[in-house]
Amino acid sequence: MVLTQNSGAILGPVARFLGMVMNGIFYVLNQIGIPNTGLAIIIMTILIYMALLPLTIRQQKFSKLSRKMQPEINKIQKKYAGRRDQTSQMRMNEEIQAVYKKYGVNATGSCIQLLIQMPILLGMYRVFYNIPAYVPMVKEAFFPLVDNLIKVDPAGEYLQTFSAANQFARQFENESFTTGVTTYVQNTFIDVLNKFSTADWGTLGEHFSNLQSDISNTVSKLSQYNSFLGLNISNSPSSMLQSAMSSGKYYMIIIALLIPFLAAFTQWLNVKLMPTGNENSKDQASTMMKSMNIYMPIMSAVFCFTLPSGMGIYWIAGAVIRSVQQVLINKHIDKMDIDAMVEKNVEKNKAKEEKSAPRRSNSAGSISTSAGMRGRGSVRNDKYATKLSQEKEDQVAAMRESRRNMNFKPDSLSARVKLVDDYNDSGKR
């Protein structure tokens, strides 16, 4: 959570790259006279989702083909219902894989696309949640207040009395903070101040009256950056609701509740437009997806009520963009001839099989040769092998003969050994 950016092995580089993009957008907006964080969040959200559009289209194609092939998979699963032995399970998996191959679908294709998207979307969250760490112009708004605040409260004792400091408690206990590493201390103070609500700034000004001028300058700059459609996006809807109740400005209650409501509604709309699998399917994956479709809008409302409004704007913008994309993608996919696509995949698979047939044939020949060399007659054909004595060979023959007359448990190792012996004997005959 430290201001010095995310340092994770995966999210760190992703967040730093997205931070540079965010900084570039903010710089352009500042050049044209509208340095606004909310607008920058919306523009960046649009750019990122446009960049992810090819992956989204592939994911929706996968969903469309999945619906097409689901009846065939259900039929195979019904065929092997109740059969839990290893052989039946292997055959069922082979037949299901054949269906995936027929439709040209990779069973893990959708997961891979999500794995690519998730670090990007989580990286965006990290950037939007801690904008001063990635946009130097916003960070500069906290100076000289931070330096002067460190002079009068070097241990941050008063700063830690605010609820905004709770999530940064470990940073105040860190050795870099306690030994007074300047950059670390500054970043910790900015981390806390960046989460301040309007009421928190007022309380800070009352306590440090000699810093009132610095506080006013910082609040003025941040207001210019954070004001979006009349809202201060650094305030959470929950804090706005409390402020409205205490000040008697009841119209602010509607504004405070509007962001979580829009977040839930746009998420619900996005879920409705998203293509789903077979509605009548009762498998575990389908049941889980249906549950997520119910709970995701509720979770969106809860998160956006407690987080800063800027995160709510990001959430809403993302859902709206995904919904627009989904309408366009659905129209594009509905025009596609799925049967022609399946036929094309079948032809492609045939071509691959024909191309790899000689290689498999050579490989099979090598395996057969090796197997033959290890067979029962190999001790007589291989001049380097040690010959068994007649007495030993008679003992082996007697053991095989006794095994041939025994009944073993199906699918046991002994039963399979007997099958191999029977096969070898039939080949010899």
N, C-alpha and C positions, 0 to 999 in steps of 0.2 A: 504493500500500500504506500510505500515511500515515494515522495515526489520525484526522486531520481529515476523514474520510469520503471516499468516492469522488467525484471531481470531473469524471468523464466527461460529455460532452454528453447522452448517452442514459442510461447506467447511473447517473450521479450523481443526477438527480432521482428515478429509480425507487428507488434504494437509500435515499435520504433519506426518501421516503414509507414504504417498508417498515420503515425504522429507527424511525419514529414509531409504527408499529403494534406493532413488537417492544417498544418502550419502554412502550407502553400495557399490553401483556400482562404484562410484567415488573412494572409498577406494581401491577396488580390482584393478581398472585400474591403480591407483598410485603404487600399489605393484608390478605390472608387467611393470612399467616404462612408461605408456601412460596415464597420468592423463588429459584426454581431455573431455571438457564439451559437445562438439558436439557428440562424440561417446557415452557418457553416456546417452544423450538424446535419441539417436536412440535405444540403448539397453533397456532402461526403457520403451520406447514406445512399443517395441516388446513384452516385458514381460506383460505389462498391457493389450494389445490387445489380447494376448494369454489367459490371465486370464478371459477376457470378452467373449471369444469364445463361451462358452455354451449359454450365453444370446443372442449372435448374431445368433447362429443357431436356437434358439427358435423363434427369431424375424423373420427370413426368412421362417421358417415353417408357421408362422402366415400369412405372405404375400402370400405364396403359397396357403394355404387353403382359404385365402380371395379371391384370384382370382377364385378359384373353386366355391365358394358359391355366388360370386357376382351376377351372372345371376338370382339366386333364390331370392336374396334380391331386385334386380331391378324389378323383376316380382311382388313382394309384394307391393313395392312402387308405381308401375304403377297401381296396383289394387285399391289402396286407393288415387290415385292422385285426387286433387281437393276436397277431403273430409276432412274438417278441424274441424269437431265436435269432442268432447272429446272421445266419444265411439269409433269412427272410428280410431282415433289416438292410443287409448289403444289397440285395436285389431291389428293394424298394428305392434305396438311395440311387442306385444305378439308373432305374427307370425315370426317376425324377430329374436326375442330371441330364438324361437324354431329352426330356421335355425342354429344359433350359437351353440345351444346345440347339434344339430344333428352332426355338424362337430367337436364338442369338442373344440370350440374356445371361449376364453373369450374376450368379446368386448373391454375390457380395458387392455388385455394382453400386447399388443405392447407398450402402454403408460407406464405400470408398468416397463417394461424392460428398456425403455428410462429413466425413473425416477431413476433407479438404476445406469445406466451408466453415466448420466450427472454429478452428483457430482464428480465422479472419474475423468472424462475427464477435468472438470473445475479445480479440484484439481491439476491435472498434469500441466495445464496451469499456475496456481499460482506458482508452484514449478519452472518450467522452466523460468518463467518471472522474478523470484527473487531468483536465485540460491544461492547467498551468505547467504540468511536467513536460508537455509536448509543444506548447505554443509559447515561445519566449515573451511575446508581447503581453500576453495575459499575466505571466509570472511577474513581469516588471511592474504591473499595477500595484503589487504588494509592497513595493519599496518607495520611500525610505521607512515606511511604517514598521516593517519587520525588524530592521536593524535597531530602530529606536525602542521597539517593544522588548527586544532581547536585552537591551541595556537596563531597563527598569524591572524586567521579570526574567532573568537569565535562565532559571530552572523551569520556566513555564508553569509555575505553581498555580497562578490564577487562570492561565489558559486551560489547564487541565480540569477546571471546575465546570467547563461547558460540556454538554452532552456530545458535541461535535468531536471532542478529543478522545472519546471512549475507544474508538476503533484504532487509535494511534498510541495506545498506552505503552505498547512494547517499544516504540521508538523513543519515548521519554526515558525508558530504562536502559536503552542501548548504550554501550560504552562510548560510541562516537558522540552521543549527545552529552553524556555525563562528563566527558573530558573536554567538551567545548569545541569539537570540530565544526568550524564556521558554516561550511556548506550544509552539513547534516542538520545542524540546529536550525538554520534558515528554512531548509526544506520541510522540516517537521512543523515549524510555525505556520508555513504557507499551507501545508496539508490540512491543518486544523482550520485556519482562517478561510480556506476555500470552501469549507462545509458550513460556514456561518450563515444563519438566517438573518433577516432584517432586524429581528428582535435582539439577536446576539450582538450585532454591531452596535446597537443602541446601548446595551448593557456594558460592552467594552469601553465605549466612549464615556459613560458615566463614571466608570472605575478609574480610567486613566485620562482625566480631564486635560492634562498637559499634552496629550497626544491627539486631542480632538481634531486639530488641523490635518494631521497625517491620516487619521481615520476617515475624515470627510473626503479627502482627495482620493483615497483608495476606493471607498464606497462609490464615489462619483464615476471613476473609471470602470469599475466592475459593473455598475448599473448600465453604463453605455454598452458594455460588451454583452451583459446578460439579460437585458430587457428585450422581450420578444412578445409581441401582441399584448403589451400591457402587463406581462408577467415577469417576475424576476425568476429566471430559470434555476437559480441557485437555491431557491426556497423549495421545500417539499410541500405537496398538497396538504399533508398532515399538519405541518407548521403553519401554513396559510390558514387552515381551518381553525386552529387554536387562536391565531392572531385575530381572525374575523370575529370569533366568539367573544374575545376579551375586549375588543375595540368597539363592538356593536355594529361593524360594517357587514351586515348579514348577506349583502349581495356577493361578498367575497366567498361565501360558502359554496355558491353555485360554481364559481370559477375554480375553487379548490377541488371540487368533486368532478369537474368536467374532464380533467386530464386522465384520471384512472378510468372514468366511464368510457372515454374515447379509446383508451388503450384496450379495454376489454372488448368493446364493440368491433374495433378494427381487427383484433385477433380472431374474434368469432367469425367475422366476414371472411378473413383469410382462410380459416379452417374449412368453411363451407365451400369455398371455391377450389380447395385442394382436392385433386382426384384421390379417391380411396379405393381400397380393394373391394372384394365381393361383400356386399352389405349383409348377406345371409351367412357369411363365413363365421364359424365359431372357434377358430383356432386362436391360440394364445396371443399371437402377434396382432391379429385383427381386434381382439378384445382390448388389448393394451392401447392400440391406436385410438379406439373409440373413447376410452377413458381419458386419454390425453386431450382429445378434442373437446371434452367437457371441462376439464380442469385448467387447461392453458389460459383461456380468457379470464377465469377467476384469479389465477396466479398473476396474470398481467396487471389486473386491477390492484391487487394487494401490493405488488412490488412498486408500481408507479405511485401509489398513495404515500409510501414511506421514503422513496428515493427522491433526490432533487428533480425538479420539473424538467430539467434538461434531458434526463434519462427517459422521462415519459415522452418527451417530444421525439427522441430517437426511436422509442418503441412504437409510437404511433406512425411516424414516417416510414419505418421499416415495414410495418403491416400494410400500410396503404400502397407502398411501392410493390410489395409482393402480390397484393390483390390485383393491381393493374397488370403486372406481369402475368399473373395466373390466367386472367381473362384472355389476354393475347395468346398465351401458350396453348390454352384449351382450344381456341379457334384454330390455331395452326395444327395441333395434333388431331383434331376432329376431321380435318381435311385429308389427313394421311391415310393411305390404304394399308391397313395393318396386315391383311392377307398377303399383299404384295411384298411387304417388308419381311414377313415370315418366309415367303418363298425365296426371296433374295438371300436370307440367312441360311436356308437349307442348301442353296446352290453354293454359297461361300464355304459351308462346312464340307460339302462333297469335294470341292476343289482342294481344300486343305488335306482331306483324307487321301485323295489320289496322289497328292504331292508327297505326303509322308509315308505312303504305302511301301515303296522300296526300302526306306530306312527301317521301317518296322519289320519287314520281311528279313532283312539282313540280321537285325537284332534277334528276331525269333530263331533264325538259323543258328546263331551263335549260342543262344540259350539251349536249344535242342541238342547241339553238339556237346555242350558242357554237361547237360543232363545225361546224355548217353554215355559219356565218359565216366559218370558217377554211378551208372546203372549196375544191375546185378552181374552182368557179363563183363564188366570193365576190368575185373581182376585178371581175366584171361586174355583180354585184348590189349591191355596197357602193359607194355614190357617193363615199365618202371614200377608197377604196382606189386605188392607182395602177394604171392599165391597162398590161398588157404589150403590147409591139409585136407585130405579126403574126410577125415573124422570130423573136422570143424564144419565142412560143407554139409555133411549129413546132419549135424546138429542144427544148423541154420534151416535146412530143408524141413526137418521135423518140427521146428518151432513155427515155421510159416504154415505148415499143414495143420497144426493144432489151432493156430489163430484163425485159419480159414473156416473152421467148423464152430468157432465161438461166435456168440451174439454180443455185440458191444452197444453201449448207449449211443444213440444217434448224435452226430456232430462232435463226438469225443475224439481225442487224438488217436486212440487205438482203432476206432472205426475208420478213420481216414487212412491210417497206415494199411488197414486191410484192403481198402479200395485201391490204393496204389499197388499192392501186391497182386490183386486180381487183375488190374489193368496190365501190369508187366507180364503176368502169365498168359493173358489173352494175346498180347503182342508177340510173345515167344511162340505160341501155337500158330 
